[in-house]
Amino acid sequence: MEAEDNNKEGFIPKHGGYRNLITYQKSEIIYDGTIYFTKRFFTRYDRTIDQMVQAARSGKQNIVEASMASGTSKEMEIKLTNVARASLEELRIDYEDFLRSNKYEIWNKEHKYVARLRELNKIPNPNYETFKKGIENESPEICANVMIGLIRLVSYLLYNQIKSLEQSFLKEGGLRERMTKARLELRNKDKKDKLGH
């Protein structure tokens, strides 16, 4: 039904609503949290700062680019969404390395604070303030694990998004198929109009 509505407006579907995506909202929190974390726990000239901030930025920006590309290229949307996920996974490993090298615990699913993090992740329209107590906690272990929890969730959501995009592409095709369909529909309409006169 949605595809039909989009066809009435042309062969390029609505796109670019990334600010409404939960993956974008949480990736923005991850980016801001990473800026805070690296300033607090790494020395000024540590190369890890640039690596972590760039990975966080790449995750966020590729979600934006994927959303903007979705109107004309499903292939590009899938590719950029996957790049976002890969960047955030790289960032997660950096947080885990920090915990392990400093002899802190990496929380498993059964950890008592993970349940609280799950509750926070259910809050609609989240922002930095939603997770601030965890991200800026005096305990480095809590800070890093909260960031890991956020990254795991976004990575999981992006994985599902990629699977959904694959199915959508298989069913509806890409821009070329939509262009052909729109052209055929216009041609058929013109024929009907001529026969009607």
DRENPA-3360 file (N, C-alpha, C; in nm, 2 decimals, always signed):
BEGIN
1 = MEAEDNNK = +0.08/-0.12/+0.00/+0.00/+0.00/+0.00/+0.09/+0.13/+0.00 ~ +0.20/+0.12/+0.08/+0.28/+0.24/+0.09/+0.35/+0.27/-0.04 ~ +0.39/+0.16/-0.11/+0.46/+0.17/-0.24/+0.37/+0.24/-0.34 ~ +0.24/+0.20/-0.34/+0.14/+0.26/-0.43/+0.13/+0.41/-0.40 ~ +0.12/+0.44/-0.28/+0.11/+0.59/-0.24/+0.23/+0.66/-0.29 ~ +0.35/+0.60/-0.28/+0.47/+0.67/-0.32/+0.47/+0.69/-0.48 ~ +0.42/+0.59/-0.55/+0.41/+0.59/-0.69/+0.33/+0.71/-0.74 ~ +0.23/+0.75/-0.67/+0.14/+0.86/-0.71/+0.22/+0.99/-0.70;
9 = EGFIPKHG = +0.32/+0.99/-0.62/+0.40/+1.11/-0.61/+0.52/+1.11/-0.70 ~ +0.54/+1.00/-0.77/+0.66/+0.98/-0.86/+0.73/+0.85/-0.82 ~ +0.84/+0.82/-0.89/+0.91/+0.70/-0.87/+1.01/+0.70/-0.76 ~ +1.04/+0.82/-0.71/+1.14/+0.84/-0.59/+1.05/+0.84/-0.47 ~ +1.07/+0.74/-0.38/+0.99/+0.74/-0.26/+1.04/+0.84/-0.16 ~ +0.95/+0.87/-0.06/+0.99/+0.96/+0.05/+1.12/+0.90/+0.12 ~ +1.21/+0.99/+0.15/+1.33/+0.95/+0.22/+1.39/+1.07/+0.30 ~ +1.49/+1.03/+0.38/+1.56/+1.14/+0.45/+1.51/+1.17/+0.59;
17 = GYRNLITY = +1.42/+1.09/+0.64/+1.36/+1.11/+0.77/+1.45/+1.05/+0.89 ~ +1.58/+1.06/+0.87/+1.67/+0.99/+0.97/+1.65/+1.04/+1.11 ~ +1.61/+1.16/+1.14/+1.60/+1.21/+1.28/+1.49/+1.13/+1.35 ~ +1.40/+1.07/+1.28/+1.30/+0.99/+1.35/+1.34/+0.85/+1.37 ~ +1.45/+0.81/+1.31/+1.50/+0.67/+1.33/+1.56/+0.65/+1.47 ~ +1.52/+0.55/+1.54/+1.58/+0.52/+1.67/+1.73/+0.49/+1.67 ~ +1.77/+0.43/+1.55/+1.91/+0.41/+1.53/+1.99/+0.54/+1.53 ~ +1.93/+0.64/+1.46/+2.00/+0.77/+1.45/+2.00/+0.84/+1.59;
25 = QKSEIIYD = +1.89/+0.84/+1.66/+1.88/+0.90/+1.79/+1.98/+0.84/+1.89 ~ +1.99/+0.71/+1.89/+2.08/+0.65/+1.98/+2.23/+0.66/+1.94 ~ +2.25/+0.66/+1.80/+2.39/+0.68/+1.76/+2.44/+0.82/+1.79 ~ +2.35/+0.92/+1.80/+2.39/+1.05/+1.84/+2.43/+1.05/+1.98 ~ +2.36/+0.98/+2.07/+2.39/+0.96/+2.21/+2.53/+0.89/+2.22 ~ +2.55/+0.79/+2.14/+2.68/+0.72/+2.14/+2.79/+0.81/+2.10 ~ +2.77/+0.89/+2.00/+2.87/+0.99/+1.96/+2.91/+1.09/+2.07 ~ +2.80/+1.15/+2.13/+2.83/+1.25/+2.24/+2.89/+1.18/+2.36;
33 = GTIYFTKR = +2.85/+1.06/+2.39/+2.90/+0.98/+2.50/+3.05/+0.95/+2.48 ~ +3.08/+0.92/+2.35/+3.22/+0.88/+2.32/+3.31/+1.01/+2.33 ~ +3.26/+1.12/+2.29/+3.34/+1.25/+2.31/+3.37/+1.27/+2.46 ~ +3.27/+1.25/+2.54/+3.28/+1.27/+2.69/+3.38/+1.16/+2.74 ~ +3.36/+1.04/+2.70/+3.44/+0.93/+2.76/+3.59/+0.94/+2.72 ~ +3.62/+0.97/+2.60/+3.76/+0.98/+2.55/+3.83/+1.10/+2.62 ~ +3.76/+1.21/+2.64/+3.82/+1.33/+2.70/+3.85/+1.29/+2.85 ~ +3.76/+1.21/+2.91/+3.78/+1.18/+3.05/+3.88/+1.08/+3.08;
41 = FFTRYDRT = +3.89/+0.97/+3.00/+3.97/+0.85/+3.04/+4.10/+0.83/+2.96 ~ +4.12/+0.92/+2.86/+4.24/+0.90/+2.78/+4.33/+1.03/+2.78 ~ +4.46/+1.02/+2.78/+4.54/+1.13/+2.78/+4.53/+1.21/+2.64 ~ +4.56/+1.33/+2.64/+4.52/+1.42/+2.53/+4.57/+1.37/+2.40 ~ +4.69/+1.32/+2.39/+4.75/+1.28/+2.26/+4.74/+1.13/+2.23 ~ +4.66/+1.06/+2.30/+4.64/+0.92/+2.28/+4.56/+0.90/+2.14 ~ +4.62/+0.82/+2.05/+4.55/+0.80/+1.92/+4.42/+0.73/+1.93 ~ +4.40/+0.66/+2.04/+4.27/+0.59/+2.06/+4.15/+0.69/+2.06;
49 = IDQMVQAA = +4.17/+0.81/+2.10/+4.07/+0.92/+2.11/+4.01/+0.94/+1.97 ~ +4.11/+0.96/+1.87/+4.06/+0.99/+1.73/+3.99/+0.87/+1.67 ~ +4.05/+0.75/+1.70/+3.99/+0.63/+1.65/+3.85/+0.60/+1.70 ~ +3.83/+0.62/+1.83/+3.69/+0.60/+1.88/+3.59/+0.71/+1.84 ~ +3.64/+0.83/+1.84/+3.55/+0.94/+1.80/+3.51/+0.92/+1.65 ~ +3.61/+0.89/+1.57/+3.58/+0.87/+1.42/+3.49/+0.75/+1.40 ~ +3.50/+0.64/+1.48/+3.41/+0.53/+1.46/+3.27/+0.57/+1.50 ~ +3.26/+0.64/+1.61/+3.13/+0.69/+1.66/+3.06/+0.78/+1.56;
57 = RSGKQNIV = +3.14/+0.87/+1.50/+3.09/+0.96/+1.40/+3.05/+0.89/+1.27 ~ +3.13/+0.79/+1.23/+3.10/+0.71/+1.11/+2.97/+0.64/+1.13 ~ +2.95/+0.58/+1.25/+2.82/+0.51/+1.27/+2.70/+0.61/+1.25 ~ +2.71/+0.73/+1.31/+2.60/+0.82/+1.30/+2.59/+0.88/+1.16 ~ +2.69/+0.92/+1.10/+2.69/+0.98/+0.97/+2.64/+0.89/+0.86 ~ +2.68/+0.76/+0.87/+2.64/+0.66/+0.77/+2.49/+0.63/+0.78 ~ +2.43/+0.64/+0.90/+2.29/+0.63/+0.91/+2.22/+0.74/+0.84 ~ +2.27/+0.86/+0.85/+2.22/+0.98/+0.78/+2.23/+0.96/+0.63;
65 = EASMASGT = +2.35/+0.92/+0.58/+2.37/+0.90/+0.44/+2.28/+0.79/+0.38 ~ +2.27/+0.68/+0.46/+2.18/+0.57/+0.41/+2.04/+0.62/+0.39 ~ +1.99/+0.70/+0.49/+1.86/+0.75/+0.48/+1.84/+0.84/+0.36 ~ +1.93/+0.93/+0.33/+1.93/+1.02/+0.22/+1.94/+0.95/+0.09 ~ +2.02/+0.84/+0.09/+2.04/+0.76/-0.04/+1.92/+0.67/-0.07 ~ +1.84/+0.64/+0.03/+1.73/+0.55/+0.02/+1.63/+0.58/-0.10 ~ +1.62/+0.71/-0.13/+1.52/+0.74/-0.23/+1.56/+0.70/-0.37 ~ +1.69/+0.69/-0.40/+1.74/+0.66/-0.53/+1.82/+0.53/-0.54;
73 = SKEMEIKL = +1.87/+0.48/-0.43/+1.95/+0.36/-0.44/+1.94/+0.27/-0.31 ~ +1.86/+0.16/-0.33/+1.85/+0.06/-0.22/+1.98/+0.00/-0.19 ~ +2.06/-0.02/-0.30/+2.19/-0.09/-0.28/+2.28/+0.00/-0.19 ~ +2.28/+0.13/-0.22/+2.36/+0.22/-0.14/+2.31/+0.23/+0.00 ~ +2.18/+0.23/+0.02/+2.12/+0.24/+0.15/+2.17/+0.12/+0.24 ~ +2.16/+0.00/+0.17/+2.20/-0.13/+0.24/+2.35/-0.12/+0.28 ~ +2.43/-0.07/+0.18/+2.58/-0.07/+0.20/+2.62/+0.03/+0.31 ~ +2.55/+0.15/+0.31/+2.59/+0.25/+0.41/+2.54/+0.21/+0.55;
81 = TNVARASL = +2.42/+0.14/+0.56/+2.37/+0.09/+0.68/+2.46/-0.01/+0.74 ~ +2.52/-0.09/+0.66/+2.62/-0.19/+0.70/+2.75/-0.13/+0.75 ~ +2.79/-0.02/+0.68/+2.91/+0.05/+0.72/+2.89/+0.11/+0.86 ~ +2.77/+0.17/+0.88/+2.73/+0.22/+1.01/+2.75/+0.12/+1.12 ~ +2.69/+0.00/+1.09/+2.70/-0.11/+1.19/+2.84/-0.15/+1.22 ~ +2.92/-0.16/+1.11/+3.06/-0.21/+1.12/+3.14/-0.10/+1.21 ~ +3.12/+0.02/+1.18/+3.19/+0.13/+1.26/+3.15/+0.12/+1.41 ~ +3.03/+0.10/+1.44/+2.98/+0.09/+1.58/+3.04/-0.04/+1.65;
89 = EELRIDYE = +3.05/-0.15/+1.57/+3.11/-0.27/+1.62/+3.26/-0.25/+1.66 ~ +3.32/-0.18/+1.57/+3.46/-0.14/+1.60/+3.47/-0.06/+1.73 ~ +3.38/+0.03/+1.75/+3.38/+0.12/+1.87/+3.35/+0.03/+1.99 ~ +3.26/-0.06/+1.98/+3.23/-0.15/+2.09/+3.36/-0.23/+2.14 ~ +3.44/-0.27/+2.04/+3.56/-0.35/+2.08/+3.66/-0.25/+2.15 ~ +3.66/-0.13/+2.11/+3.75/-0.03/+2.18/+3.70/-0.01/+2.33 ~ +3.57/-0.01/+2.35/+3.52/+0.00/+2.49/+3.55/-0.13/+2.57 ~ +3.54/-0.24/+2.50/+3.57/-0.37/+2.57/+3.72/-0.38/+2.60;
97 = DFLRSNKY = +3.80/-0.33/+2.51/+3.95/-0.33/+2.53/+3.98/-0.24/+2.65 ~ +3.92/-0.13/+2.66/+3.94/-0.04/+2.78/+3.91/-0.11/+2.91 ~ +3.79/-0.18/+2.91/+3.75/-0.25/+3.03/+3.85/-0.36/+3.07 ~ +3.88/-0.44/+2.97/+3.97/-0.56/+2.99/+4.11/-0.51/+3.03 ~ +4.17/-0.41/+2.96/+4.30/-0.37/+2.99/+4.31/-0.30/+3.13 ~ +4.20/-0.25/+3.18/+4.20/-0.19/+3.31/+4.14/-0.28/+3.42 ~ +4.12/-0.40/+3.39/+4.07/-0.51/+3.48/+3.93/-0.48/+3.53 ~ +3.85/-0.42/+3.45/+3.71/-0.40/+3.48/+3.62/-0.51/+3.42;
105 = EIWNKEHK = +3.50/-0.53/+3.47/+3.42/-0.63/+3.42/+3.34/-0.59/+3.30 ~ +3.33/-0.68/+3.20/+3.24/-0.65/+3.09/+3.11/-0.72/+3.12 ~ +3.00/-0.65/+3.13/+2.88/-0.70/+3.18/+2.82/-0.80/+3.08 ~ +2.77/-0.91/+3.14/+2.69/-1.01/+3.05/+2.54/-0.97/+3.07 ~ +2.46/-1.05/+2.99/+2.32/-1.02/+2.99/+2.25/-1.03/+3.13 ~ +2.31/-1.11/+3.22/+2.25/-1.13/+3.35/+2.29/-1.03/+3.45 ~ +2.38/-0.94/+3.42/+2.43/-0.84/+3.51/+2.31/-0.75/+3.56 ~ +2.31/-0.72/+3.69/+2.20/-0.65/+3.75/+2.17/-0.51/+3.69;
113 = YVARLREL = +2.28/-0.45/+3.64/+2.26/-0.31/+3.58/+2.20/-0.32/+3.44 ~ +2.22/-0.44/+3.37/+2.17/-0.45/+3.23/+2.02/-0.44/+3.23 ~ +1.95/-0.49/+3.33/+1.80/-0.47/+3.33/+1.76/-0.32/+3.33 ~ +1.84/-0.24/+3.41/+1.81/-0.10/+3.42/+1.83/-0.03/+3.28 ~ +1.94/-0.08/+3.22/+1.98/-0.02/+3.09/+1.87/-0.06/+2.98 ~ +1.81/-0.18/+3.00/+1.70/-0.22/+2.91/+1.58/-0.13/+2.93 ~ +1.55/-0.09/+3.05/+1.44/+0.00/+3.08/+1.46/+0.13/+3.02 ~ +1.58/+0.19/+3.03/+1.61/+0.32/+2.97/+1.60/+0.31/+2.82;
121 = NKIPNPNY = +1.64/+0.20/+2.76/+1.64/+0.19/+2.62/+1.49/+0.18/+2.56 ~ +1.40/+0.16/+2.65/+1.25/+0.16/+2.61/+1.19/+0.29/+2.61 ~ +1.26/+0.39/+2.66/+1.21/+0.53/+2.67/+1.20/+0.59/+2.53 ~ +1.08/+0.64/+2.48/+1.07/+0.69/+2.35/+1.15/+0.83/+2.33 ~ +1.19/+0.86/+2.21/+1.27/+0.98/+2.18/+1.38/+1.01/+2.28 ~ +1.47/+0.91/+2.29/+1.58/+0.93/+2.39/+1.68/+1.04/+2.35 ~ +1.75/+1.09/+2.45/+1.86/+1.19/+2.42/+1.97/+1.16/+2.52 ~ +2.07/+1.24/+2.52/+2.19/+1.22/+2.60/+2.15/+1.22/+2.75;
129 = ETFKKGIE = +2.05/+1.31/+2.79/+2.01/+1.32/+2.93/+1.95/+1.19/+2.98 ~ +1.89/+1.11/+2.89/+1.82/+0.98/+2.92/+1.93/+0.89/+2.99 ~ +2.05/+0.90/+2.93/+2.16/+0.80/+2.98/+2.27/+0.87/+3.05 ~ +2.26/+1.00/+3.08/+2.37/+1.08/+3.14/+2.42/+1.02/+3.27 ~ +2.33/+0.97/+3.36/+2.38/+0.92/+3.49/+2.47/+0.80/+3.47 ~ +2.44/+0.72/+3.36/+2.53/+0.61/+3.34/+2.66/+0.65/+3.26 ~ +2.64/+0.73/+3.16/+2.76/+0.77/+3.08/+2.86/+0.85/+3.16 ~ +2.81/+0.93/+3.25/+2.90/+1.02/+3.33/+2.91/+0.97/+3.47;
137 = NESPEICA = +2.89/+0.84/+3.49/+2.90/+0.79/+3.63/+3.04/+0.80/+3.68 ~ +3.06/+0.80/+3.81/+3.20/+0.81/+3.86/+3.28/+0.69/+3.84 ~ +3.21/+0.57/+3.82/+3.27/+0.45/+3.79/+3.30/+0.43/+3.64 ~ +3.43/+0.41/+3.60/+3.46/+0.39/+3.46/+3.40/+0.26/+3.41 ~ +3.38/+0.17/+3.49/+3.32/+0.04/+3.45/+3.18/+0.06/+3.41 ~ +3.10/+0.14/+3.48/+2.96/+0.17/+3.45/+2.96/+0.25/+3.32 ~ +3.04/+0.35/+3.31/+3.04/+0.44/+3.19/+3.06/+0.35/+3.06 ~ +3.17/+0.27/+3.06/+3.20/+0.19/+2.94/+3.09/+0.09/+2.91;
145 = NVMIGLIR = +3.04/+0.02/+3.01/+2.94/-0.08/+2.99/+2.81/-0.02/+2.94 ~ +2.77/+0.10/+2.99/+2.65/+0.17/+2.94/+2.67/+0.20/+2.79 ~ +2.79/+0.24/+2.75/+2.82/+0.27/+2.61/+2.81/+0.14/+2.53 ~ +2.86/+0.03/+2.58/+2.86/-0.10/+2.51/+2.71/-0.14/+2.49 ~ +2.63/-0.12/+2.60/+2.49/-0.16/+2.59/+2.42/-0.08/+2.48 ~ +2.45/+0.05/+2.47/+2.38/+0.13/+2.37/+2.43/+0.08/+2.23 ~ +2.56/+0.06/+2.21/+2.61/+0.01/+2.08/+2.55/-0.12/+2.04 ~ +2.54/-0.22/+2.14/+2.48/-0.35/+2.11/+2.34/-0.33/+2.06;
153 = LVSYLLYN = +2.26/-0.25/+2.12/+2.13/-0.23/+2.08/+2.12/-0.17/+1.94 ~ +2.20/-0.07/+1.91/+2.19/+0.00/+1.78/+2.24/-0.10/+1.67 ~ +2.34/-0.18/+1.70/+2.40/-0.28/+1.61/+2.29/-0.38/+1.58 ~ +2.22/-0.43/+1.68/+2.11/-0.52/+1.66/+2.00/-0.46/+1.57 ~ +1.96/-0.34/+1.60/+1.86/-0.27/+1.52/+1.90/-0.25/+1.38 ~ +2.03/-0.21/+1.36/+2.08/-0.20/+1.22/+2.08/-0.33/+1.14 ~ +2.12/-0.44/+1.21/+2.12/-0.57/+1.15/+1.97/-0.60/+1.10 ~ +1.87/-0.58/+1.19/+1.74/-0.60/+1.14/+1.69/-0.51/+1.03;
161 = QIKSLEQS = +1.74/-0.38/+1.03/+1.71/-0.29/+0.93/+1.77/-0.34/+0.79 ~ +1.89/-0.39/+0.80/+1.96/-0.44/+0.67/+1.87/-0.56/+0.62 ~ +1.83/-0.65/+0.71/+1.75/-0.77/+0.67/+1.62/-0.72/+0.60 ~ +1.56/-0.62/+0.66/+1.43/-0.56/+0.61/+1.45/-0.50/+0.48 ~ +1.57/-0.42/+0.46/+1.60/-0.36/+0.33/+1.62/-0.46/+0.22 ~ +1.68/-0.57/+0.26/+1.71/-0.68/+0.16/+1.57/-0.74/+0.11 ~ +1.48/-0.76/+0.21/+1.35/-0.82/+0.17/+1.27/-0.71/+0.08 ~ +1.28/-0.59/+0.12/+1.21/-0.48/+0.04/+1.27/-0.48/-0.10;
169 = FLKEGGLR = +1.40/-0.49/-0.11/+1.46/-0.48/-0.25/+1.42/-0.60/-0.33 ~ +1.41/-0.72/-0.27/+1.37/-0.84/-0.34/+1.23/-0.83/-0.39 ~ +1.14/-0.77/-0.31/+1.00/-0.76/-0.34/+0.98/-0.64/-0.44 ~ +1.04/-0.53/-0.42/+1.01/-0.41/-0.50/+1.11/-0.37/-0.60 ~ +1.23/-0.42/-0.58/+1.34/-0.38/-0.67/+1.40/-0.24/-0.63 ~ +1.48/-0.19/-0.72/+1.54/-0.06/-0.70/+1.48/+0.05/-0.78 ~ +1.56/+0.16/-0.80/+1.51/+0.27/-0.87/+1.48/+0.24/-1.02 ~ +1.56/+0.16/-1.08/+1.54/+0.13/-1.22/+1.41/+0.06/-1.24;
177 = ERMTKARL = +1.37/-0.04/-1.15/+1.24/-0.10/-1.16/+1.13/-0.01/-1.14 ~ +1.14/+0.08/-1.04/+1.04/+0.18/-1.02/+1.02/+0.28/-1.13 ~ +1.13/+0.32/-1.19/+1.12/+0.40/-1.31/+1.05/+0.34/-1.43 ~ +1.08/+0.21/-1.45/+1.02/+0.13/-1.56/+0.87/+0.12/-1.53 ~ +0.84/+0.09/-1.40/+0.70/+0.07/-1.36/+0.62/+0.20/-1.38 ~ +0.68/+0.31/-1.34/+0.62/+0.44/-1.35/+0.59/+0.48/-1.50 ~ +0.69/+0.45/-1.58/+0.68/+0.48/-1.72/+0.57/+0.40/-1.79 ~ +0.56/+0.27/-1.75/+0.46/+0.18/-1.81/+0.32/+0.23/-1.76;
185 = ELRNKDKK = +0.31/+0.26/-1.64/+0.18/+0.31/-1.58/+0.14/+0.44/-1.66 ~ +0.23/+0.53/-1.68/+0.20/+0.65/-1.75/+0.15/+0.62/-1.90 ~ +0.23/+0.53/-1.96/+0.19/+0.49/-2.10/+0.05/+0.43/-2.11 ~ +0.02/+0.34/-2.01/-0.11/+0.28/-2.01/-0.22/+0.38/-1.98 ~ -0.19/+0.48/-1.90/-0.29/+0.58/-1.87/-0.31/+0.67/-1.99 ~ -0.20/+0.70/-2.06/-0.22/+0.78/-2.19/-0.30/+0.70/-2.29 ~ -0.28/+0.57/-2.30/-0.36/+0.49/-2.39/-0.51/+0.49/-2.36 ~ -0.53/+0.47/-2.23/-0.67/+0.47/-2.18/-0.74/+0.61/-2.20;
193 = DKLGH = -0.66/+0.72/-2.18/-0.72/+0.85/-2.21/-0.75/+0.87/-2.35 ~ -0.67/+0.82/-2.44/-0.69/+0.83/-2.59/-0.81/+0.75/-2.63 ~ -0.82/+0.63/-2.57/-0.94/+0.54/-2.61/-1.07/+0.60/-2.55 ~ -1.06/+0.67/-2.44/-1.17/+0.73/-2.38/-1.23/+0.85/-2.46 ~ -1.15/+0.91/-2.54/-1.19/+1.03/-2.61/-1.26/+0.99/-2.75;
% end
